[in-house]
Amino acid sequence: MSRGGDPMGLTVLAAATAAALVTAGLTPAVTTTPVDPSACPTPTAVTAPACAGGSSAGAGSATVPGAVACPGTAIVTKRPFFQKADWLWDPIPDGAKLDPQSSAMAKELSSGDHILNTGDFGVALVDPDDIPADAPRSAVPVSENWGPDPLAGIEVPIPPDLKIPPGSDGHVAIADEKTNTVVNLWVTKKSGNGLRANWGAAVPLDGDGREHNGSSTGAGIARYASVVRAEEIADGHIPHALFFSTNVVKPKEVRYPATKTDGSNMDGAGSPIPEGARVQLDPSVDVDAISGMSPGEKTIAKALQEYGAYVGDNGGARMAFIAEYAPDSDAYENAGLSGDYVGLKSIPWDKLRVLSDWSGGTQPTPADPGSSSSSSSSSSDEESADTEQVPPTTPSAPADCVPGSGTAVVPGAPVVPGAPAVPGAPAVPGSPAVPGAPVVPQTAEAVPQAPPVVSQTVPVMPQAVVVVPPTTAPVVPASPGDVPVG
């Protein structure tokens, strides 16, 4: 935005545009803070200052037209959901430390297929604004006998037009502002006016997006979080960290924000990477200068530089990112991301690096409920299941701002207490991996597991997620997210 003309006119325009987007349900409510024009001799784009709780203030974003600091107002947006999830919303800080094995693990991730699951193995996201006031509510029964029902006592609202991804994972995540609950489902099917699923988990909408009771992903990261949303691709900006599955997951190690692991190193890598590890694309890479890169790939690459991505599940490809299932949107196609399994071939995957922990050693690791430990990972020596229940959430002062900006998701609103996690569940329907079979371009993550749950020793968005592939590693029970090899 250039400087000149009537500053107040620019202010009114910015405020009116933002208000229209809020009314349309395309962005969370914002507050404005006047800025003294005399302090700005030249046009200045807003630089987001740090905020309490790791969030940041700023104008201009994926959903709110770029505001200028002077003249006019600085637009401050709130985290639209999972307000306590600093791991999700905080950009990777300058000077973040790398893992001692960063080079070796990054090299393993650089080869093989790198894809974005937008179709069969995407995730259907139901945001609060998508739920009609008269939507029927019903319990969602789960079929797996992996312990106490993680969805017991929860009445889930079901929009009549809900479209479930046709792939075998059937991932659905429903954010219910009325009950302050996000229900994350795996292998979801319609049943009358309601739904049924193989397994799942419920977490507070205003919580940290981590599953302690039940699961929808191998790492216990809520399926609603870290998803590439269709509207974010259309806007050209993803304001949060991403999630990917891989076939080189290190067994029996958990890093925050993961709460457990189904790691099995399916591809037999020499330097597998643990679930919960945060990977970043080297921020010194000039993404805009890379020839042949589609607009969608650039958006993803820049998100990987700013926020990175977490290892969240076993999967068939070397890196498979989860996207929103949006069959009625042309956002992916318009951004050059056509197809159900989109190859991300122009991103320089040899420029990846692995952080020492979720914040690169710049912040302490939050404590899990009831935990007094302070380490950032757990090993095979600690095999006890994480039995902590999700505690009731007391409303607290909202995070006043978010890194970059929020997008088309409504803010959240006490928690659904859950049952303890149960180790050693039977394998999910599917066949054992077959040595020597080719990797197919599918890659949903492996099923929410029930194999030995490794408890973590760590003290503790926007809009828009199968038979295990070939392996020579020991066959392990499937976890939410595998796709059939065909």
C-alpha positions in Angstrom: 0.0 0.0 0.0 1.5 3.4 -0.9 1.5 6.4 1.3 -0.4 9.4 0.2 -3.9 10.8 0.2 -6.1 10.8 3.3 -4.6 8.6 6.1 -8.0 8.3 7.7 -9.4 7.1 4.4 -6.9 4.3 4.3 -7.8 3.5 7.9 -11.5 3.3 7.1 -10.8 1.2 4.0 -8.7 -1.3 6.0 -11.2 -1.5 8.8 -14.1 -1.9 6.5 -12.4 -4.6 4.5 -11.5 -6.6 7.6 -15.0 -6.2 9.0 -16.5 -7.5 5.8 -14.3 -10.6 6.0 -15.3 -11.2 9.6 -18.9 -10.9 8.7 -18.4 -13.4 5.9 -16.8 -15.8 8.3 -13.5 -15.6 6.5 -11.4 -14.3 9.3 -11.5 -14.1 13.1 -12.5 -10.8 14.8 -9.7 -8.2 14.9 -8.9 -5.2 17.0 -7.3 -2.1 15.8 -4.7 0.1 17.4 -4.2 3.6 16.1 -0.6 4.5 14.9 0.7 8.1 15.0 1.4 9.0 11.3 4.1 11.4 12.4 6.2 8.5 13.4 6.3 7.2 9.9 8.3 9.3 7.4 8.1 6.6 4.8 5.6 3.8 4.0 6.2 1.0 6.5 4.9 -2.5 6.3 3.9 -3.8 9.7 6.5 -5.9 11.5 5.0 -8.2 14.0 6.4 -7.6 17.5 6.6 -10.4 19.9 3.5 -11.0 22.1 3.0 -12.8 25.4 2.7 -16.5 25.0 4.7 -16.6 21.9 2.2 -15.0 19.6 2.8 -11.9 17.6 1.0 -8.9 16.3 0.9 -7.8 12.8 -1.0 -6.5 9.9 -1.4 -8.0 6.5 -2.1 -11.7 6.2 -3.6 -14.5 4.3 -7.1 -13.2 5.0 -7.0 -9.6 6.0 -5.8 -7.3 3.2 -2.3 -6.0 4.0 -2.5 -3.1 6.4 0.2 -0.5 6.7 1.6 0.6 10.0 1.5 4.3 9.1 -0.7 5.9 8.3 -3.7 3.9 9.4 -4.1 1.1 11.9 -2.2 -2.0 12.8 -4.5 -5.0 12.6 -4.1 -7.6 15.4 -5.5 -11.0 14.9 -6.1 -13.8 17.4 -5.3 -17.4 17.1 -8.5 -18.9 15.6 -8.2 -22.2 17.5 -5.9 -24.2 19.7 -4.8 -20.9 21.3 -2.4 -22.7 23.7 -0.5 -24.4 20.8 2.6 -22.3 20.6 4.2 -25.2 18.8 1.7 -24.6 16.0 1.5 -20.8 15.7 5.0 -19.7 16.7 7.4 -19.0 13.8 10.7 -20.6 14.0 13.0 -18.0 15.7 16.2 -16.8 14.3 19.2 -18.6 15.7 17.2 -21.8 16.4 19.5 -24.7 17.3 19.7 -27.8 15.1 19.7 -31.4 16.2 23.1 -33.0 16.3 21.9 -35.5 13.8 20.2 -32.9 11.6 22.3 -33.5 8.5 21.8 -37.2 8.6 18.1 -37.1 9.2 17.5 -34.4 6.6 19.4 -36.4 4.1 17.0 -39.3 4.6 14.0 -37.0 4.1 15.5 -35.4 0.9 15.1 -38.5 -1.3 11.9 -40.2 -2.5 8.4 -38.9 -3.0 7.3 -35.6 -1.6 3.5 -35.1 -2.0 0.5 -33.2 -0.8 -2.6 -35.2 -0.1 -5.6 -33.1 -1.2 -8.1 -35.7 -2.3 -8.7 -39.3 -1.1 -6.4 -39.0 1.9 -7.1 -35.4 2.8 -9.1 -34.4 5.9 -12.6 -33.0 6.0 -12.5 -30.0 8.2 -15.7 -28.7 9.9 -15.1 -25.3 11.3 -17.6 -23.7 13.9 -19.2 -21.6 11.2 -19.9 -24.7 9.1 -22.2 -26.1 11.8 -25.9 -25.0 11.4 -27.7 -24.1 14.6 -30.1 -27.0 14.0 -27.5 -29.6 13.0 -28.3 -33.0 14.6 -26.0 -34.0 17.4 -25.3 -37.6 18.3 -22.6 -39.8 19.8 -20.0 -41.2 17.5 -19.4 -44.9 18.3 -15.9 -46.3 17.7 -15.3 -49.9 16.6 -11.7 -50.5 17.8 -11.4 -52.2 21.2 -8.3 -50.2 22.2 -9.4 -49.2 25.6 -12.0 -46.8 27.1 -14.0 -45.0 24.5 -12.2 -41.7 23.9 -15.5 -40.1 22.6 -17.8 -41.3 25.4 -20.4 -38.8 26.4 -19.8 -36.4 23.5 -22.6 -35.3 21.3 -21.1 -34.4 18.0 -22.8 -32.0 15.6 -23.0 -33.3 12.0 -23.5 -30.8 9.2 -25.9 -32.4 6.6 -23.5 -31.6 3.7 -20.4 -33.2 5.3 -18.3 -34.8 2.6 -16.0 -37.5 4.0 -12.7 -38.2 2.0 -13.2 -41.4 0.0 -9.8 -42.9 1.0 -9.6 -45.6 3.6 -8.4 -43.2 6.3 -11.6 -41.2 6.2 -10.2 -38.4 8.3 -12.8 -35.9 9.7 -12.2 -33.2 12.3 -15.2 -31.2 13.7 -14.6 -28.0 15.7 -17.7 -27.4 17.9 -17.6 -23.9 19.5 -20.7 -24.7 21.6 -18.9 -27.4 23.6 -15.4 -26.1 23.1 -14.4 -29.4 21.6 -12.7 -30.6 18.5 -13.5 -34.2 17.6 -10.9 -35.9 15.4 -12.0 -39.1 13.7 -10.2 -41.9 11.8 -12.0 -44.2 9.3 -15.2 -42.2 9.4 -18.5 -43.4 7.9 -22.0 -41.9 7.9 -24.5 -43.8 10.0 -28.1 -42.5 9.7 -28.0 -38.8 10.6 -24.7 -39.3 12.5 -21.3 -40.8 12.1 -19.3 -43.8 13.2 -15.5 -44.3 13.2 -12.8 -46.8 13.9 -11.1 -44.5 16.4 -10.5 -40.9 17.4 -9.9 -38.3 20.1 -11.5 -35.2 21.5 -9.5 -32.1 22.5 -10.4 -28.6 23.7 -10.9 -26.1 20.9 -9.0 -23.6 22.9 -6.3 -26.0 24.1 -2.9 -27.0 22.7 -4.1 -29.4 20.0 -2.4 -32.5 21.5 -4.2 -35.8 22.1 -3.8 -37.6 25.5 -6.9 -39.8 25.3 -7.4 -41.7 22.1 -5.8 -40.5 18.9 -6.4 -39.5 15.3 -2.7 -39.6 14.2 0.3 -41.7 15.1 1.9 -38.9 17.1 -1.2 -37.8 18.9 -1.3 -34.5 17.1 -4.9 -33.5 16.6 -6.0 -34.0 13.0 -7.6 -30.5 13.0 -4.1 -28.9 13.4 -1.3 -28.4 10.9 -3.5 -29.0 7.9 -2.9 -27.2 4.6 -6.2 -25.5 4.0 -7.7 -24.6 0.6 -8.2 -21.0 1.5 -4.6 -20.7 2.7 -3.4 -21.9 -0.7 -5.7 -19.4 -2.4 -4.4 -16.6 -0.2 -0.8 -17.6 -0.8 0.1 -17.7 2.9 0.0 -20.5 5.6 0.3 -19.0 9.1 1.2 -22.1 11.0 3.3 -25.2 11.1 2.5 -28.2 8.9 2.2 -32.0 9.5 3.7 -34.8 7.4 3.9 -38.6 7.5 7.0 -40.5 6.5 8.3 -44.0 6.0 11.5 -43.3 8.0 10.0 -42.7 11.5 12.3 -43.6 14.4 10.8 -46.2 16.7 10.3 -45.6 20.4 11.2 -42.0 20.6 8.7 -39.1 21.2 9.4 -35.4 20.9 7.0 -32.6 21.9 4.4 -31.8 20.7 3.8 -35.5 20.0 2.3 -37.5 22.8 3.2 -40.9 21.6 4.6 -42.7 18.5 3.8 -45.5 16.0 7.3 -45.2 14.5 8.6 -48.3 12.8 11.2 -47.0 10.2 9.4 -48.8 7.4 12.0 -48.0 4.9 15.0 -49.1 7.0 16.7 -45.8 7.0 20.1 -45.5 8.8 19.0 -42.2 10.4 15.3 -42.3 11.0 13.5 -39.2 12.5 11.3 -39.3 15.6 7.7 -38.3 15.7 7.3 -34.7 17.0 10.6 -33.6 15.4 10.3 -30.2 13.7 11.8 -29.8 10.2 12.5 -26.6 8.5 13.4 -25.5 5.0 16.5 -23.4 5.1 15.2 -19.8 5.4 18.1 -18.5 3.3 16.7 -20.2 0.2 15.2 -17.6 -2.2 12.0 -19.5 -3.0 10.7 -16.8 -5.4 13.8 -17.3 -7.5 13.3 -21.0 -8.1 12.2 -21.6 -11.7 9.2 -23.7 -12.5 7.8 -23.6 -8.9 4.0 -23.3 -8.8 2.3 -20.7 -6.7 1.0 -23.5 -4.4 4.5 -25.0 -4.0 5.9 -21.5 -3.1 3.2 -21.1 -0.4 4.1 -24.4 1.1 7.9 -23.8 0.8 7.6 -20.4 2.6 5.5 -22.0 5.3 8.2 -24.6 5.8 10.8 -21.8 6.1 8.7 -19.7 8.5 7.0 -22.4 10.6 8.4 -25.7 9.6 6.6 -29.1 9.8 6.3 -31.8 12.4 6.8 -35.5 11.9 3.3 -36.9 12.8 2.8 -40.4 11.4 4.1 -43.4 9.5 3.2 -43.2 5.8 4.0 -44.6 2.4 6.0 -41.7 0.9 9.2 -40.1 2.2 7.2 -36.9 3.0 3.4 -36.6 2.7 1.7 -33.4 3.8 -1.9 -33.4 4.7 -4.4 -31.0 3.1 -8.0 -30.1 3.6 -10.4 -32.2 1.5 -12.3 -29.5 -0.4 -13.9 -31.1 -3.5 -15.9 -28.0 -4.2 -12.9 -25.6 -4.2 -10.7 -24.9 -7.2 -8.0 -23.3 -4.9 -5.5 -26.2 -5.4 -5.9 -26.4 -9.1 -5.6 -22.6 -9.5 -2.3 -22.7 -7.6 -0.9 -25.5 -9.7 -1.6 -28.3 -7.2 -3.8 -30.5 -9.3 -4.7 -34.1 -8.5 -5.2 -36.2 -5.3 -1.6 -36.8 -4.7 0.3 -33.7 -5.7 4.0 -34.0 -6.4 6.0 -31.2 -4.8 9.0 -31.6 -7.1 10.2 -28.0 -7.2 10.9 -27.5 -3.5 14.6 -27.9 -2.7 14.3 -30.9 -0.3 18.0 -31.1 0.0 17.8 -27.8 2.0 15.9 -29.3 4.9 17.2 -29.2 8.5 16.0 -30.6 11.8 15.6 -28.5 14.9 17.0 -29.6 18.3 13.4 -29.4 19.6 10.1 -27.7 18.9 11.5 -24.2 19.4 15.1 -24.8 18.5 16.1 -24.5 22.1 14.7 -21.0 22.5 11.8 -21.8 24.8 11.1 -24.3 27.6 9.0 -27.3 26.6 5.5 -27.0 28.1 4.5 -29.6 30.7 2.0 -32.3 30.0 -0.9 -32.6 32.5 0.4 -33.9 35.8 4.0 -34.1 34.5 7.0 -32.6 36.3 9.6 -33.8 33.8 11.6 -31.4 31.6 13.2 -33.4 28.9 12.2 -33.0 25.3 11.9 -36.6 24.2 11.4 -40.1 25.6 13.1 -43.3 24.6 12.5 -47.0 24.5 13.5 -47.2 28.2 10.3 -45.5 29.0 7.5 -47.7 27.7 4.7 -46.7 30.1 1.5 -45.4 28.5 0.5 -41.8 28.7 -2.5 -42.1 31.0 -3.0 -38.4 31.7 -6.5 -37.2 30.9 -7.2 -33.9 29.3 -8.0 -31.5 32.2 -10.9 -29.1 32.1 -9.8 -25.8 30.6 -10.4 -22.6 32.5 -11.0 -19.7 30.2 -8.0 -17.5 30.2 -7.0 -14.2 28.6 -6.9 -14.8 24.9 -3.6 -14.7 23.0 -3.9 -11.1 21.6 -2.1 -11.8 18.4 -0.9 -14.5 16.2 2.2 -14.8 14.0 1.3 -13.4 10.6 -2.5 -13.6 10.8 -5.4 -15.9 11.3 -7.6 -17.2 8.5 -11.0 -18.6 7.8 -11.6 -20.4 11.1 -13.6 -19.1 14.0 -12.1 -18.8 17.5 -12.6 -21.5 19.9 -14.3 -21.6 23.1 -13.7 -26.4 28.7 -12.4 -29.6 27.8 -13.8 -33.0 27.3 -12.2 -35.2 29.9 -11.0 -38.4 28.3 -10.0 -41.9 29.1 -6.4 -43.0 29.5 -4.5 -44.1 26.5 -4.2 -47.8 26.2 -1.1 -49.6 24.9 -1.0 -52.6 22.7 -4.0 -52.5 20.5 -4.6 -54.9 17.7 -3.7 -53.8 14.2 -6.1 -51.9 12.0 -7.6 -53.7 9.0 -5.0 -54.1 6.3 -2.2 -56.4 5.2 1.3 -56.5 6.4 3.9 -54.6 4.5 5.4 -56.6 1.5 9.1 -56.4 1.1 10.2 -55.0 -2.2 6.9 -53.5 -3.3 7.0 -50.1 -4.9 5.9 -47.0 -3.0 2.6 -45.8 -4.4 1.8 -42.1 -4.7 -0.5 -42.3 -1.8 0.5 -41.6 1.7 -1.9 -41.1 4.3 -0.4 -41.5 7.7 -0.4 -44.7 9.6 -3.3 -45.4 12.0 -3.7 -43.9 15.5 -1.9 -46.6 17.1 -2.3 -48.9 19.8 1.1 -50.5 19.7 3.3 -49.8 22.7 2.6 -46.2 23.5 5.7 -44.4 24.4 4.8 -41.9 27.0 6.5 -38.5 26.7 8.9 -37.3 29.3 8.4 -33.7 28.3 7.1 -31.4 30.9 4.9 -30.2 29.0 -6.1 -21.8 11.2 -7.0 -21.1 9.3 -8.9 -22.7 6.5 -9.1 -24.6 4.2 -5.7 -35.3 6.6 -4.1 -48.7 4.9 -1.9 -51.2 4.1 1.6 -50.0 5.0 3.9 -49.8 2.0 6.8 -52.1 1.4 9.2 -52.5 4.2 11.9 -54.7 5.5 11.4 -53.6 9.0 9.4 -55.7 11.4 5.7 -55.5 10.7 3.8 -53.4 13.2 0.1 -52.7 13.7 -1.2 -50.0 11.5 -2.0 -46.5 12.8 -4.4 -43.9 11.6 -3.4 -42.8 8.2 -2.2 -45.7 6.0 -3.3 -46.0 2.4 -3.9 -49.2 0.5 -1.1 -50.2 -1.7 -2.5 -50.7 -5.1 
